[in-house]
Amino acid sequence: MTIATLRVPLDDRTALALQTTSPEKQALLHQMIGYLVQQFVDSTPESLLALMDEMGGEAKANGLTPEILESILRDE
């Protein structure tokens, strides 16, 4: 499988968080983004929103809070 590079506009804060996080976290984020893009392409807007709700619910059930996510993105 070949790898393509896409340019995605991000706000400055998000871009900085991504650029300064560890390579391991960047790789995980790239996988997550790839998965979301595939789901988006293969789905309707309603099913994508349902998927995002499901992912959010699972993250919350596993203890992920907005503060923890922000900390992960800041690589603390």
N, C-alpha and C positions, 0 to 999 in steps of 0.2 A: 504494500500500500504506500502510495506517495503522500507526502505532507504538503499542504498548501498553506500559505500565509495570507491571512485576511487582515485588513485594517478596519478597526472598529473605533468610532469616536467615543471618547470617555471624558467625563469632567476631570479637571486637574487633580482633585483629591483622589479619585478612584485610580487614575493612571499612575500617580505617585505610589499609591499603596501597592499596586500590582508590580511596579518596577522595583520596589525595594523589599519585596517579600522573598523568602528563600526559594531557590530553584525547585525544591520538592513541592512547595505549596503552589508555585507557578504551574508546574506540570499537572498537579491535581486540578487546578482551576481550568487549565486548557482542556483536560478530559471532560470536566463538567460542562464547559461551554460547548464542546463538540457534541456531547450527548443532548443538550438542550436544543441545539441547532437541528440535529437529526429529528428530534421529537417534533419540533416546530414545523419542519418541512413535511413530515408525514402526518400531520394532524390538522384539525380544525382549530380555530381560536378558542372555542369552548373546551376542547380536550386539552389544549396547552395550558389554559388557566387551571383546569382540574389537576393536571400533572404538577403545576407549580404549587397549588394548594396542598397536594399530597406530599410533595418534597418538604414544604414548610412544616406540615404537621409532623412528619417523621423527624425532621431536625429538632423541632420543639420537644417531641417525646424523648429524644436522645439527649436533651439538656442544652441544646444550642440556643443561646439568647442573642439578641442584637449586640449586646456588649461583647460577648465572646467572639462573635463573627467579626466585629470591628477590630478586636484584639488580634485575631488571626490574620486579618488583612494588613494590620500594622506590623505583623511578625513579632509580637511580644511573647 
